[in-house]
């Protein structure tokens, strides 16, 4: 299962591939569409409201999938696929809903393209980093690091390392051996929340992490 971050008008939307399609964090979508100070509480109350008004159980169209939490750990989170999100969005009174629907349809279409041509995923990732202002040299190191990480996790799978908790333990040991800090400690040192740690590493840190 591959987890990534998508961006909608400056808001991060966590997403992961499940059964060969994108599933998105519902709480992140609520945050992007409502600007609620507590998106998790908004989503909780929204499920109750929809159930009382329409008799619909929004939880039934969601799956609990593991996504990276702000503390760097993988935690189960309510996720919905494109079809499910369209249903959820209908219950969110927000002028941002229509642009988000178009964005969601575009992301889903891009996933279909990436299945047919995996190289497109790499090109889009490079373009995203470029748009964020990263240098070409940094992007090359970051992309190489992603490839090495995939090779490493494939090797772990071959050696019957199958649980996310075991992946986290191994990743933490590598990080401690390299930097003297676990990933969560390193993020705290850099003052990061939900952001990806490697996206905030210097060229030298990326080289060491590889």
N, C-alpha and C positions, 0 to 999 in steps of 0.2 A: 504494500500500500504506500503510495507516494503522496506526501503532504506538501502543499505549497501555499503561497500567499498571493491572492489577487488584489488588485487595487480598483476601487470604485470611487471616483471623485475624492481622492486623498484618504479614503477609509480602507483599512486592511480587511480583507475577507479571507479567512482561512478556508482551504478546500483540500480535499483528498480524493484519490481515485479509489472507488469501491465498485466491484463488478464491472470494471472497464468504463465507468462514467464518473463525472465530477459530482461530489457531494459537498455542500457548503455549510459552514457554521451558521446556524439560525441566529444565535445571539449576535454574531458579527453583522448579519444582514439587518437585524433590528436596530443595531447601533447606527448603521449607515443610513437607514431610512427615517429614524425618529429623533436622533440626537438626544436620546434619553440619557439621563445621568446614571441610570442603572438598567442597562439593556437586559440583563439576566432577569431582574424582577419584572420588567415590562413583558418579557416573553412568558414568564410564569403566569402573570395576571391575564395576559392575552389568551392563553389556552383555556383558562377558566371562563372568561367572558364568551369566547366563541362556543364553548361547550354549552353554556347556559342559554345563549341566544339562538344558536343554530343546531345544537345537538351534535355538532361535529367534534371529533377528538383529533386535534392537530398532531398529537403525539404519535398517532398511528401511521402518519406519513413520514415520520422521522426515524433515523437510526442513530444509536449511540456509537459513534466512531471516535477513535483516539486522534486528537490534534494537539499540537504543542501549546501549552498554557503559558501565561506571562512569566511563570517561574522557570520555564524551560523544560518542564516535565510533560510527558504525553498523558493527557487525561481524556476520559470519555466525554463527548460533547454532543448535544442534539444537532444532527445534520440532516439536510434534505437535498434531494436531487433537484434538477431543473423543474420538473413537473410539480414536485412538492412545494418548492419555493413560490411558484406562481400562485398556488392555493393559499399559502401563508400570507403572501403580499396583499392578496385581496382583502385581508382582514386588518391591514395596517393603513389607517387614514393618513396618507402622506403624499404631497405633490412630487416627491422624489420617486414614486413607484414606477411610473411609466419609463423614465430614463433607465431605471434599474432593470426593468424587464428587457429592454433592448440590449443592455449590457450583458445580462444573463444569457440571452439567446446567442449573442456573439461569442461568449466564452464557451458555450456548449458546442457551437459550430466549429470553433477552433480545436476543441478536443477531438472531434470527428476527423478533422484534417490531420491532427498529430498522430492518430492511430494509423492513418494511411501513409503518413510520411513523418516518422519520429524526429527527423532532422529539424522540422519546423519548430518543435518545442525548444530546442537549443537556440534557434535563431530568435525566437520571441523572448527568451530569457535574456539573451545578449542585448536585444533592443530595449528591454525594460531597464536593465542596469545603465545603459547608455543614456536613456531619458532621465534617469535619476542623477546623472552627472559624474558617474564613475569613469575613470580613465580606461583606455583600451588595454593597457598593461594589467591593470587591476582585474578587469573583466576576464582576461585570459587565464589569470591565476585562479579566479573564482570558479570559472567553468571547469578548469582542470581539477580543482578540488571536489567539485560535484561529481565528476566522473570517477575519481578515486574513491570517494565515499560509496558510490554505487557498487564498485568492484569489491570493496570491503564488506558491505552488507550482503552481497551475493555469496561471498566466501563464508560468512557467518551462517547463512541459510544452508549451504552445503555441509556445514558442520553441525547441523541441527540446532542452531541457535534461533529459536522461533518466536520468543516472547518480546514484546516491546520493553518490558522491564529489564530483560537481559541485554537488549541493545543499549539501553540507557546506562546500565552498569559498565559495560565495555567502553562506551563512549566517554563516560566519566573517568575511567582509568587512563585512557589515552590522553585525555585533556590534562589530568593531574600530572602525568609523566612529562607532558610537553610544556605546560605553562605553570604547573604547581597549583592549579585551581580546577574545580569542576566547572562544567558549562554554566550552571546556575550562579556559582560564585563569580565567574568571569563576567557574566551579564550584570551582576550587581556592581562589580568594580567599574564597569563602563557606563553604569547608570541606565541600562536598557530594561524595557518591560517586555512587551510581546515581540519586539523586533528579533530578527534572526541574528544570532551572534556573529556568524561568519560574514554577514553583510556589513558589519561594522569593524572588521579587522583590517589592519594595514597590510601592505604587500608582504612585509616580512612575517607577520603573524599567519597569513595564508600559506606561505611557504612552509613554516613550521607545522601547521596543522595538516598539511599534505604528507 
